[in-house]
Amino acid sequence: MSLKVKVYNQAAEAIKDLELPDKVFGVKPSAELLHQAVVAQQANARQVLAHTKDRSEVAGSGKKLWKQKHTGRARMGSVRSPLWRGGGIVFGPTNGRNFSKKINQKMKQKALFMALSDKVAAGTFLVLDSLAVAEYKTKQFNGVLSALEKKVLKNERRDVLVLNDSKDEKTQYSARNLSGVKIINLENINLVDILNYKNLLLSEAAVTALATRYGKTAASGK
């Protein structure tokens, strides 16, 4: 069994139908798995920036300041003590923290299938015969999107993730300044980007590559 979507040209005219494998583009969603996969991706992308120095890291001598007894003063071992100004921080954040989360490849892949399937089911999965543009012009790529929005999507506002099959600099530079548009290559496909944008626009070559890459894996259940 397979699904069918229309393939459009850059004038937003339907030119043919394209079959999609339901093992990749027809997967029933699971909110629990999607949540787990999103949390894992965001946690693994998190950078640990905040760092405070403890008493072993701050500058200062480690020499005992005065003898332990018979001075009339409180005992003190080092100027680096957290009790002193300029001393170490006791419970501050450190760069040794680890926020990463593990999720196995099969679960991560299935969550991606669910996100793609949801776009297909909602009618926000658009396939173009080609995303290539003739020159480095934002106006040209904006014209392609405007035609699709007027004739196919009919959105109130622009909210499009563009997935290209190759690193095409002309397309990349032509789309990067458009508001409400993000363009990524097939190698960078990820769950969070797909869920963050209402519409997904792909080249026909990108859809074929996805079906080829994941079709056999999904069918075998590995």
N, C-alpha and C positions, 0 to 999 in steps of 0.2 A: 504494500500500500504506500502511496506517496501523495504529497500535497502539491498543489499548483499555484503559482503566483505569476502575475503578468510582468513582462520585461518591457521597460519604457526606453525610448530614446531621449536625447537631451531636450527635445521639444515637448516632452511629457505625452508622447503618443505611444499607445500600447502597440508593440510590434509582434509579440509572440508570448507563449506560455512557457514557464520553466518548472520542471518537476523538482520537488524537494523531498529528500528522504524523511519519513516521519520519525525515524529513530533519532534524528537530530533536530528537526524542526516541528515535531508534533508530540513533544514530551509534556505530560501532565505536570503542572507546577506543584511544588511543595514549599510552603512558606518557611517551614523549619529549616530545610536544607539551604534555601536561598539566604536566609538570615545568617546561618553558620558560615556560609561561603563568603558573604559580604564582610562579616566581622573579621574573618581570617585574613582576607585581602587587605583590608584597611589597617589591621594591626601589624601585618608584616611590612606594610609600607611606612609605618610610623618611625620617625627619626627621634632619637633621644638627644635632646639639645641641652636641657637644664642640668647643671652640675654645680654642686657646692663642694668646697674642700673640707675634708675632715682634719683632725689634728696632725695626721701624718703627712699632709700635703701642704699646709700653710707654712709660710716662711717664719723662721725664728729658731733660736737655740733650744736644744733639748736639755740644757744644763739646769740642774735644780737651783732655784733662785736663792734660797737661804736654807739653813739647816732645819731639820724637821722639828726640833723642840727648843724650848727655852728662849724664844725670840719675842714672844707675846703676839705673834702674828699667826694667822691661819696657815696651815701647812699647804704648800704649793710646789708642784713638781716641774712645771714648764710654762713658759709664756704662751705656748700654743694651746693651752687648756681652753676648752669651750667657755669657761667662766670668765675669761678675759677678753677685752676688746681686741679684735684682730686674731683671735684664736679660731680653732676649727669649729665647723658647724656639726651639731650632733645628728639631727634627723632630717637634714636637707636632701633634696633630690640628687642623685648621682647618675653618671653616664653608664653605670654598670647594669642599669635596669633592662629587662628583656620583655618586650610586649608581644613577641611573635607567637603565633598560634599555628598548630598543625592541623592540616586537613588533607586527607588522602586524595590522590589524583583522580580517582573514579568519581568521588563526590564533587570535587571542583569542576570536573568536566560536565557532569550531569546538571549542575546548577547553571552552567553556561548554556546548555541545551534548553533548559527551562526558560531562560531569559529570551533566547532567540525564538522559541516556540510561542511565547507570549506576544512578541511583536508580530509574528505571522497571524496569530489568532485575532489580534486587535486591528489588523489591517494597517499597521504602521511600519511594515517591512517592505521597503521599496527597492526594486532592482533596476539598475540602469545598464544598458548594453555596454556603455563605457563611461568612465568618469574623467577621461583625459580631456584636457583643454588645449587649444592651439597655442596660447601664449600666456605670459604671466599677467593676467588681468582679473582682478576681483570682480569687476563688472560682468565678465563673461560667466563666471561660476555662479554669481548671484542671479543671473538671468535663468540659469538652469534650475536653481532652487525655486525661484519665483514661479516658473512655469509649472513645476510639480505641485507647489502649494496651491496654486490657483485651480488646476485641473484635477488633482488627485487627492491631496491631503486636506485642503480647505481648513487650515489651522487658524486660530486666532493670533498666535504668535509663533515665531520660529524657534524650533527646539529639535535640532537634527544632529545625530552622530553619523559621520560619513566614514565608511569602512572601505578602504581602497586595497586592491590586490597587490600593489607594488609601491615602492618609494618613488612616486612621481612628484618631482619638485614643482612642476608647474601647477599641478592640482593643489599641492600642499600650500604653496605660497598664495595661490588665488583664493583659498578658502579661510586662511588663518585669521584674517581681520574681520570676518563677518560675525556679527553678534548672534548668539544662539546656535552657533555651529562649531563642532569640534571634528577634526579629521584625524584618523589614526590609520596605521597600516595593519594588514592582516596579522603580522607577527605580534602586534601589541593588543590584540583583542582581549578584553577583560570584562568580567561580570559587572563591576561597578559602573563603568562608562555606559554600558548597554542599559542598565537600569536608570541611570541619571537622565537619559534623554528619551523623550517621548517617541521620536521617529528614528528609524535606522535605515540609512541609505547605503546600498552596496553596489559594487560593480558586479556584472554577471560572472566575471572571472573569479571574484572573491567568493561568491556563493558556491561555485563549482569547486574551488579549493577547499572550502569548509566541508562540503559534502564528501570530498575525497579523503580529507584528513581524518574526519571523525566518523564517517559512515561505517567502515569496517569495525572500528573499535566499539561503536555503539551496538552494532549487530551481534558482535561476539560477547558483549557484556564485560569486557576487560577494561 
